[in-house]
Amino acid sequence: MRGIIGTWHRLSAKHLPAYLDEMTWRFNNRQNPFLFRDTMLKLIASSNLEYKQLTQAA
């Protein structure tokens, strides 16, 4: 609960899978000494998500 309130403040059902994916990734990598490097590599390798795609109705 602390992660939700401290990070997002509110949740929407539309984006719930994305919230859960991020929390799962954070939990699984909590002991990773190379977390910053791994995060940057993941961001570089990921595809772009345009704002209009993010905000379109489900």
mmCIF file of the N, C-alpha and C atoms, coordinates in Angstrom:
data_MODEL
# 
_entry.id   MODEL 
# 
loop_
_atom_site.group_PDB 
_atom_site.id 
_atom_site.type_symbol 
_atom_site.label_atom_id 
_atom_site.label_alt_id 
_atom_site.label_comp_id 
_atom_site.label_asym_id 
_atom_site.label_entity_id 
_atom_site.label_seq_id 
_atom_site.pdbx_PDB_ins_code 
_atom_site.Cartn_x 
_atom_site.Cartn_y 
_atom_site.Cartn_z 
_atom_site.occupancy 
_atom_site.B_iso_or_equiv 
_atom_site.pdbx_formal_charge 
_atom_site.auth_seq_id 
_atom_site.auth_comp_id 
_atom_site.auth_asym_id 
_atom_site.auth_atom_id 
_atom_site.pdbx_PDB_model_num 
ATOM 1   N N  . MET A 1 1  ? 0.817   -1.185 0.000   1.00 0.00 ? 1  MET A N  1 
ATOM 2   C CA . MET A 1 1  ? 0.000   0.000  0.000   1.00 0.00 ? 1  MET A CA 1 
ATOM 3   C C  . MET A 1 1  ? 0.869   1.261  0.000   1.00 0.00 ? 1  MET A C  1 
ATOM 4   N N  . ARG A 1 2  ? 1.962   1.239  0.738   1.00 0.00 ? 2  ARG A N  1 
ATOM 5   C CA . ARG A 1 2  ? 2.837   2.407  0.812   1.00 0.00 ? 2  ARG A CA 1 
ATOM 6   C C  . ARG A 1 2  ? 3.395   2.760  -0.557  1.00 0.00 ? 2  ARG A C  1 
ATOM 7   N N  . GLY A 1 3  ? 3.728   1.725  -1.343  1.00 0.00 ? 3  GLY A N  1 
ATOM 8   C CA . GLY A 1 3  ? 4.243   1.978  -2.683  1.00 0.00 ? 3  GLY A CA 1 
ATOM 9   C C  . GLY A 1 3  ? 3.235   2.632  -3.591  1.00 0.00 ? 3  GLY A C  1 
ATOM 10  N N  . ILE A 1 4  ? 1.990   2.263  -3.440  1.00 0.00 ? 4  ILE A N  1 
ATOM 11  C CA . ILE A 1 4  ? 0.932   2.841  -4.276  1.00 0.00 ? 4  ILE A CA 1 
ATOM 12  C C  . ILE A 1 4  ? 0.692   4.296  -3.893  1.00 0.00 ? 4  ILE A C  1 
ATOM 13  N N  . ILE A 1 5  ? 0.487   4.566  -2.616  1.00 0.00 ? 5  ILE A N  1 
ATOM 14  C CA . ILE A 1 5  ? 0.187   5.925  -2.177  1.00 0.00 ? 5  ILE A CA 1 
ATOM 15  C C  . ILE A 1 5  ? 1.389   6.848  -2.380  1.00 0.00 ? 5  ILE A C  1 
ATOM 16  N N  . GLY A 1 6  ? 2.579   6.346  -2.110  1.00 0.00 ? 6  GLY A N  1 
ATOM 17  C CA . GLY A 1 6  ? 3.771   7.174  -2.232  1.00 0.00 ? 6  GLY A CA 1 
ATOM 18  C C  . GLY A 1 6  ? 4.225   7.408  -3.654  1.00 0.00 ? 6  GLY A C  1 
ATOM 19  N N  . THR A 1 7  ? 3.840   6.530  -4.575  1.00 0.00 ? 7  THR A N  1 
ATOM 20  C CA . THR A 1 7  ? 4.299   6.649  -5.955  1.00 0.00 ? 7  THR A CA 1 
ATOM 21  C C  . THR A 1 7  ? 3.245   7.237  -6.876  1.00 0.00 ? 7  THR A C  1 
ATOM 22  N N  . TRP A 1 8  ? 2.045   6.694  -6.835  1.00 0.00 ? 8  TRP A N  1 
ATOM 23  C CA . TRP A 1 8  ? 1.024   7.099  -7.815  1.00 0.00 ? 8  TRP A CA 1 
ATOM 24  C C  . TRP A 1 8  ? -0.115  7.921  -7.238  1.00 0.00 ? 8  TRP A C  1 
ATOM 25  N N  . HIS A 1 9  ? -0.376  7.861  -5.966  1.00 0.00 ? 9  HIS A N  1 
ATOM 26  C CA . HIS A 1 9  ? -1.436  8.601  -5.273  1.00 0.00 ? 9  HIS A CA 1 
ATOM 27  C C  . HIS A 1 9  ? -2.837  8.084  -5.587  1.00 0.00 ? 9  HIS A C  1 
ATOM 28  N N  . ARG A 1 10 ? -3.102  7.701  -6.818  1.00 0.00 ? 10 ARG A N  1 
ATOM 29  C CA . ARG A 1 10 ? -4.385  7.106  -7.207  1.00 0.00 ? 10 ARG A CA 1 
ATOM 30  C C  . ARG A 1 10 ? -4.105  6.011  -8.216  1.00 0.00 ? 10 ARG A C  1 
ATOM 31  N N  . LEU A 1 11 ? -5.001  5.052  -8.311  1.00 0.00 ? 11 LEU A N  1 
ATOM 32  C CA . LEU A 1 11 ? -4.890  3.985  -9.303  1.00 0.00 ? 11 LEU A CA 1 
ATOM 33  C C  . LEU A 1 11 ? -6.096  4.038  -10.218 1.00 0.00 ? 11 LEU A C  1 
ATOM 34  N N  . SER A 1 12 ? -5.897  3.654  -11.476 1.00 0.00 ? 12 SER A N  1 
ATOM 35  C CA . SER A 1 12 ? -7.026  3.505  -12.379 1.00 0.00 ? 12 SER A CA 1 
ATOM 36  C C  . SER A 1 12 ? -7.060  2.057  -12.852 1.00 0.00 ? 12 SER A C  1 
ATOM 37  N N  . ALA A 1 13 ? -8.257  1.544  -13.034 1.00 0.00 ? 13 ALA A N  1 
ATOM 38  C CA . ALA A 1 13 ? -8.417  0.159  -13.479 1.00 0.00 ? 13 ALA A CA 1 
ATOM 39  C C  . ALA A 1 13 ? -7.792  -0.043 -14.855 1.00 0.00 ? 13 ALA A C  1 
ATOM 40  N N  . LYS A 1 14 ? -7.826  0.996  -15.671 1.00 0.00 ? 14 LYS A N  1 
ATOM 41  C CA . LYS A 1 14 ? -7.273  0.910  -17.030 1.00 0.00 ? 14 LYS A CA 1 
ATOM 42  C C  . LYS A 1 14 ? -5.781  0.574  -17.010 1.00 0.00 ? 14 LYS A C  1 
ATOM 43  N N  . HIS A 1 15 ? -5.054  1.157  -16.081 1.00 0.00 ? 15 HIS A N  1 
ATOM 44  C CA . HIS A 1 15 ? -3.594  0.994  -16.037 1.00 0.00 ? 15 HIS A CA 1 
ATOM 45  C C  . HIS A 1 15 ? -3.130  0.036  -14.943 1.00 0.00 ? 15 HIS A C  1 
ATOM 46  N N  . LEU A 1 16 ? -4.047  -0.667 -14.301 1.00 0.00 ? 16 LEU A N  1 
ATOM 47  C CA . LEU A 1 16 ? -3.687  -1.560 -13.210 1.00 0.00 ? 16 LEU A CA 1 
ATOM 48  C C  . LEU A 1 16 ? -2.620  -2.585 -13.589 1.00 0.00 ? 16 LEU A C  1 
ATOM 49  N N  . PRO A 1 17 ? -2.694  -3.232 -14.769 1.00 0.00 ? 17 PRO A N  1 
ATOM 50  C CA . PRO A 1 17 ? -1.625  -4.177 -15.123 1.00 0.00 ? 17 PRO A CA 1 
ATOM 51  C C  . PRO A 1 17 ? -0.233  -3.527 -15.155 1.00 0.00 ? 17 PRO A C  1 
ATOM 52  N N  . ALA A 1 18 ? -0.150  -2.289 -15.615 1.00 0.00 ? 18 ALA A N  1 
ATOM 53  C CA . ALA A 1 18 ? 1.139   -1.600 -15.653 1.00 0.00 ? 18 ALA A CA 1 
ATOM 54  C C  . ALA A 1 18 ? 1.651   -1.315 -14.242 1.00 0.00 ? 18 ALA A C  1 
ATOM 55  N N  . TYR A 1 19 ? 0.759   -0.893 -13.323 1.00 0.00 ? 19 TYR A N  1 
ATOM 56  C CA . TYR A 1 19 ? 1.160   -0.665 -11.939 1.00 0.00 ? 19 TYR A CA 1 
ATOM 57  C C  . TYR A 1 19 ? 1.694   -1.957 -11.324 1.00 0.00 ? 19 TYR A C  1 
ATOM 58  N N  . LEU A 1 20 ? 0.966   -3.042 -11.533 1.00 0.00 ? 20 LEU A N  1 
ATOM 59  C CA . LEU A 1 20 ? 1.374   -4.322 -10.955 1.00 0.00 ? 20 LEU A CA 1 
ATOM 60  C C  . LEU A 1 20 ? 2.688   -4.815 -11.541 1.00 0.00 ? 20 LEU A C  1 
ATOM 61  N N  . ASP A 1 21 ? 2.888   -4.627 -12.847 1.00 0.00 ? 21 ASP A N  1 
ATOM 62  C CA . ASP A 1 21 ? 4.160   -5.013 -13.468 1.00 0.00 ? 21 ASP A CA 1 
ATOM 63  C C  . ASP A 1 21 ? 5.324   -4.251 -12.845 1.00 0.00 ? 21 ASP A C  1 
ATOM 64  N N  . GLU A 1 22 ? 5.143   -2.945 -12.634 1.00 0.00 ? 22 GLU A N  1 
ATOM 65  C CA . GLU A 1 22 ? 6.224   -2.151 -12.058 1.00 0.00 ? 22 GLU A CA 1 
ATOM 66  C C  . GLU A 1 22 ? 6.520   -2.558 -10.620 1.00 0.00 ? 22 GLU A C  1 
ATOM 67  N N  . MET A 1 23 ? 5.481   -2.770 -9.821  1.00 0.00 ? 23 MET A N  1 
ATOM 68  C CA . MET A 1 23 ? 5.695   -3.173 -8.431  1.00 0.00 ? 23 MET A CA 1 
ATOM 69  C C  . MET A 1 23 ? 6.365   -4.548 -8.354  1.00 0.00 ? 23 MET A C  1 
ATOM 70  N N  . THR A 1 24 ? 5.977   -5.454 -9.252  1.00 0.00 ? 24 THR A N  1 
ATOM 71  C CA . THR A 1 24 ? 6.605   -6.775 -9.303  1.00 0.00 ? 24 THR A CA 1 
ATOM 72  C C  . THR A 1 24 ? 8.073   -6.647 -9.652  1.00 0.00 ? 24 THR A C  1 
ATOM 73  N N  . TRP A 1 25 ? 8.392   -5.817 -10.648 1.00 0.00 ? 25 TRP A N  1 
ATOM 74  C CA . TRP A 1 25 ? 9.776   -5.622 -11.065 1.00 0.00 ? 25 TRP A CA 1 
ATOM 75  C C  . TRP A 1 25 ? 10.604  -5.020 -9.924  1.00 0.00 ? 25 TRP A C  1 
ATOM 76  N N  . ARG A 1 26 ? 10.033  -4.024 -9.237  1.00 0.00 ? 26 ARG A N  1 
ATOM 77  C CA . ARG A 1 26 ? 10.747  -3.405 -8.113  1.00 0.00 ? 26 ARG A CA 1 
ATOM 78  C C  . ARG A 1 26 ? 11.035  -4.419 -7.006  1.00 0.00 ? 26 ARG A C  1 
ATOM 79  N N  . PHE A 1 27 ? 10.024  -5.235 -6.684  1.00 0.00 ? 27 PHE A N  1 
ATOM 80  C CA . PHE A 1 27 ? 10.213  -6.231 -5.625  1.00 0.00 ? 27 PHE A CA 1 
ATOM 81  C C  . PHE A 1 27 ? 11.271  -7.250 -6.024  1.00 0.00 ? 27 PHE A C  1 
ATOM 82  N N  . ASN A 1 28 ? 11.220  -7.732 -7.258  1.00 0.00 ? 28 ASN A N  1 
ATOM 83  C CA . ASN A 1 28 ? 12.165  -8.746 -7.712  1.00 0.00 ? 28 ASN A CA 1 
ATOM 84  C C  . ASN A 1 28 ? 13.595  -8.219 -7.827  1.00 0.00 ? 28 ASN A C  1 
ATOM 85  N N  . ASN A 1 29 ? 13.755  -6.906 -7.926  1.00 0.00 ? 29 ASN A N  1 
ATOM 86  C CA . ASN A 1 29 ? 15.083  -6.313 -8.084  1.00 0.00 ? 29 ASN A CA 1 
ATOM 87  C C  . ASN A 1 29 ? 15.551  -5.530 -6.857  1.00 0.00 ? 29 ASN A C  1 
ATOM 88  N N  . ARG A 1 30 ? 14.906  -5.726 -5.722  1.00 0.00 ? 30 ARG A N  1 
ATOM 89  C CA . ARG A 1 30 ? 15.225  -4.936 -4.538  1.00 0.00 ? 30 ARG A CA 1 
ATOM 90  C C  . ARG A 1 30 ? 16.634  -5.188 -4.017  1.00 0.00 ? 30 ARG A C  1 
ATOM 91  N N  . GLN A 1 31 ? 17.244  -6.324 -4.298  1.00 0.00 ? 31 GLN A N  1 
ATOM 92  C CA . GLN A 1 31 ? 18.594  -6.637 -3.831  1.00 0.00 ? 31 GLN A CA 1 
ATOM 93  C C  . GLN A 1 31 ? 19.646  -6.496 -4.940  1.00 0.00 ? 31 GLN A C  1 
ATOM 94  N N  . ASN A 1 32 ? 19.249  -5.989 -6.090  1.00 0.00 ? 32 ASN A N  1 
ATOM 95  C CA . ASN A 1 32 ? 20.142  -5.883 -7.240  1.00 0.00 ? 32 ASN A CA 1 
ATOM 96  C C  . ASN A 1 32 ? 21.134  -4.731 -7.049  1.00 0.00 ? 32 ASN A C  1 
ATOM 97  N N  . PRO A 1 33 ? 22.436  -5.014 -6.953  1.00 0.00 ? 33 PRO A N  1 
ATOM 98  C CA . PRO A 1 33 ? 23.401  -3.932 -6.773  1.00 0.00 ? 33 PRO A CA 1 
ATOM 99  C C  . PRO A 1 33 ? 23.607  -3.098 -8.045  1.00 0.00 ? 33 PRO A C  1 
ATOM 100 N N  . PHE A 1 34 ? 23.128  -3.591 -9.165  1.00 0.00 ? 34 PHE A N  1 
ATOM 101 C CA . PHE A 1 34 ? 23.270  -2.877 -10.439 1.00 0.00 ? 34 PHE A CA 1 
ATOM 102 C C  . PHE A 1 34 ? 21.919  -2.359 -10.927 1.00 0.00 ? 34 PHE A C  1 
ATOM 103 N N  . LEU A 1 35 ? 21.059  -1.993 -9.999  1.00 0.00 ? 35 LEU A N  1 
ATOM 104 C CA . LEU A 1 35 ? 19.694  -1.599 -10.329 1.00 0.00 ? 35 LEU A CA 1 
ATOM 105 C C  . LEU A 1 35 ? 19.648  -0.405 -11.280 1.00 0.00 ? 35 LEU A C  1 
ATOM 106 N N  . PHE A 1 36 ? 20.436  0.619  -11.038 1.00 0.00 ? 36 PHE A N  1 
ATOM 107 C CA . PHE A 1 36 ? 20.419  1.792  -11.907 1.00 0.00 ? 36 PHE A CA 1 
ATOM 108 C C  . PHE A 1 36 ? 20.826  1.411  -13.323 1.00 0.00 ? 36 PHE A C  1 
ATOM 109 N N  . ARG A 1 37 ? 21.907  0.663  -13.471 1.00 0.00 ? 37 ARG A N  1 
ATOM 110 C CA . ARG A 1 37 ? 22.364  0.238  -14.790 1.00 0.00 ? 37 ARG A CA 1 
ATOM 111 C C  . ARG A 1 37 ? 21.312  -0.595 -15.490 1.00 0.00 ? 37 ARG A C  1 
ATOM 112 N N  . ASP A 1 38 ? 20.738  -1.558 -14.799 1.00 0.00 ? 38 ASP A N  1 
ATOM 113 C CA . ASP A 1 38 ? 19.726  -2.429 -15.395 1.00 0.00 ? 38 ASP A CA 1 
ATOM 114 C C  . ASP A 1 38 ? 18.471  -1.653 -15.795 1.00 0.00 ? 38 ASP A C  1 
ATOM 115 N N  . THR A 1 39 ? 18.098  -0.669 -14.978 1.00 0.00 ? 39 THR A N  1 
ATOM 116 C CA . THR A 1 39 ? 16.945  0.171  -15.307 1.00 0.00 ? 39 THR A CA 1 
ATOM 117 C C  . THR A 1 39 ? 17.213  0.978  -16.563 1.00 0.00 ? 39 THR A C  1 
ATOM 118 N N  . MET A 1 40 ? 18.389  1.557  -16.658 1.00 0.00 ? 40 MET A N  1 
ATOM 119 C CA . MET A 1 40 ? 18.731  2.349  -17.851 1.00 0.00 ? 40 MET A CA 1 
ATOM 120 C C  . MET A 1 40 ? 18.755  1.472  -19.100 1.00 0.00 ? 40 MET A C  1 
ATOM 121 N N  . LEU A 1 41 ? 19.310  0.277  -19.004 1.00 0.00 ? 41 LEU A N  1 
ATOM 122 C CA . LEU A 1 41 ? 19.334  -0.623 -20.158 1.00 0.00 ? 41 LEU A CA 1 
ATOM 123 C C  . LEU A 1 41 ? 17.923  -1.016 -20.583 1.00 0.00 ? 41 LEU A C  1 
ATOM 124 N N  . LYS A 1 42 ? 17.061  -1.248 -19.618 1.00 0.00 ? 42 LYS A N  1 
ATOM 125 C CA . LYS A 1 42 ? 15.669  -1.596 -19.938 1.00 0.00 ? 42 LYS A CA 1 
ATOM 126 C C  . LYS A 1 42 ? 14.966  -0.428 -20.619 1.00 0.00 ? 42 LYS A C  1 
ATOM 127 N N  . LEU A 1 43 ? 15.194  0.791  -20.140 1.00 0.00 ? 43 LEU A N  1 
ATOM 128 C CA . LEU A 1 43 ? 14.575  1.966  -20.756 1.00 0.00 ? 43 LEU A CA 1 
ATOM 129 C C  . LEU A 1 43 ? 15.083  2.187  -22.177 1.00 0.00 ? 43 LEU A C  1 
ATOM 130 N N  . ILE A 1 44 ? 16.348  1.980  -22.396 1.00 0.00 ? 44 ILE A N  1 
ATOM 131 C CA . ILE A 1 44 ? 16.926  2.157  -23.728 1.00 0.00 ? 44 ILE A CA 1 
ATOM 132 C C  . ILE A 1 44 ? 16.362  1.140  -24.706 1.00 0.00 ? 44 ILE A C  1 
ATOM 133 N N  . ALA A 1 45 ? 16.173  -0.096 -24.251 1.00 0.00 ? 45 ALA A N  1 
ATOM 134 C CA . ALA A 1 45 ? 15.707  -1.174 -25.133 1.00 0.00 ? 45 ALA A CA 1 
ATOM 135 C C  . ALA A 1 45 ? 14.192  -1.168 -25.348 1.00 0.00 ? 45 ALA A C  1 
ATOM 136 N N  . SER A 1 46 ? 13.451  -0.428 -24.523 1.00 0.00 ? 46 SER A N  1 
ATOM 137 C CA . SER A 1 46 ? 11.985  -0.467 -24.626 1.00 0.00 ? 46 SER A CA 1 
ATOM 138 C C  . SER A 1 46 ? 11.492  0.414  -25.772 1.00 0.00 ? 46 SER A C  1 
ATOM 139 N N  . SER A 1 47 ? 10.306  0.082  -26.244 1.00 0.00 ? 47 SER A N  1 
ATOM 140 C CA . SER A 1 47 ? 9.709   0.892  -27.309 1.00 0.00 ? 47 SER A CA 1 
ATOM 141 C C  . SER A 1 47 ? 9.029   2.112  -26.693 1.00 0.00 ? 47 SER A C  1 
ATOM 142 N N  . ASN A 1 48 ? 8.779   3.106  -27.529 1.00 0.00 ? 48 ASN A N  1 
ATOM 143 C CA . ASN A 1 48 ? 8.129   4.322  -27.063 1.00 0.00 ? 48 ASN A CA 1 
ATOM 144 C C  . ASN A 1 48 ? 6.632   4.101  -26.916 1.00 0.00 ? 48 ASN A C  1 
ATOM 145 N N  . LEU A 1 49 ? 6.047   4.730  -25.926 1.00 0.00 ? 49 LEU A N  1 
ATOM 146 C CA . LEU A 1 49 ? 4.610   4.727  -25.728 1.00 0.00 ? 49 LEU A CA 1 
ATOM 147 C C  . LEU A 1 49 ? 4.149   6.162  -25.884 1.00 0.00 ? 49 LEU A C  1 
ATOM 148 N N  . GLU A 1 50 ? 3.430   6.438  -26.965 1.00 0.00 ? 50 GLU A N  1 
ATOM 149 C CA . GLU A 1 50 ? 2.979   7.799  -27.224 1.00 0.00 ? 50 GLU A CA 1 
ATOM 150 C C  . GLU A 1 50 ? 1.843   8.165  -26.286 1.00 0.00 ? 50 GLU A C  1 
ATOM 151 N N  . TYR A 1 51 ? 1.762   9.440  -25.956 1.00 0.00 ? 51 TYR A N  1 
ATOM 152 C CA . TYR A 1 51 ? 0.749   9.932  -25.028 1.00 0.00 ? 51 TYR A CA 1 
ATOM 153 C C  . TYR A 1 51 ? -0.656  9.603  -25.530 1.00 0.00 ? 51 TYR A C  1 
ATOM 154 N N  . LYS A 1 52 ? -0.911  9.763  -26.813 1.00 0.00 ? 52 LYS A N  1 
ATOM 155 C CA . LYS A 1 52 ? -2.254  9.492  -27.329 1.00 0.00 ? 52 LYS A CA 1 
ATOM 156 C C  . LYS A 1 52 ? -2.631  8.013  -27.172 1.00 0.00 ? 52 LYS A C  1 
ATOM 157 N N  . GLN A 1 53 ? -1.646  7.110  -27.259 1.00 0.00 ? 53 GLN A N  1 
ATOM 158 C CA . GLN A 1 53 ? -1.909  5.699  -27.027 1.00 0.00 ? 53 GLN A CA 1 
ATOM 159 C C  . GLN A 1 53 ? -2.176  5.437  -25.550 1.00 0.00 ? 53 GLN A C  1 
ATOM 160 N N  . LEU A 1 54 ? -1.447  6.106  -24.690 1.00 0.00 ? 54 LEU A N  1 
ATOM 161 C CA . LEU A 1 54 ? -1.620  5.943  -23.251 1.00 0.00 ? 54 LEU A CA 1 
ATOM 162 C C  . LEU A 1 54 ? -2.990  6.420  -22.784 1.00 0.00 ? 54 LEU A C  1 
ATOM 163 N N  . THR A 1 55 ? -3.478  7.493  -23.384 1.00 0.00 ? 55 THR A N  1 
ATOM 164 C CA . THR A 1 55 ? -4.711  8.112  -22.910 1.00 0.00 ? 55 THR A CA 1 
ATOM 165 C C  . THR A 1 55 ? -5.961  7.703  -23.690 1.00 0.00 ? 55 THR A C  1 
ATOM 166 N N  . GLN A 1 56 ? -5.817  6.884  -24.707 1.00 0.00 ? 56 GLN A N  1 
ATOM 167 C CA . GLN A 1 56 ? -7.006  6.486  -25.471 1.00 0.00 ? 56 GLN A CA 1 
ATOM 168 C C  . GLN A 1 56 ? -7.919  5.594  -24.628 1.00 0.00 ? 56 GLN A C  1 
ATOM 169 N N  . ALA A 1 57 ? -9.198  5.656  -24.924 1.00 0.00 ? 57 ALA A N  1 
ATOM 170 C CA . ALA A 1 57 ? -10.182 4.861  -24.177 1.00 0.00 ? 57 ALA A CA 1 
ATOM 171 C C  . ALA A 1 57 ? -9.936  3.377  -24.412 1.00 0.00 ? 57 ALA A C  1 
ATOM 172 N N  . ALA A 1 58 ? -10.200 2.592  -23.392 1.00 0.00 ? 58 ALA A N  1 
ATOM 173 C CA . ALA A 1 58 ? -9.951  1.149  -23.468 1.00 0.00 ? 58 ALA A CA 1 
ATOM 174 C C  . ALA A 1 58 ? -10.958 0.428  -24.324 1.00 0.00 ? 58 ALA A C  1 
# 
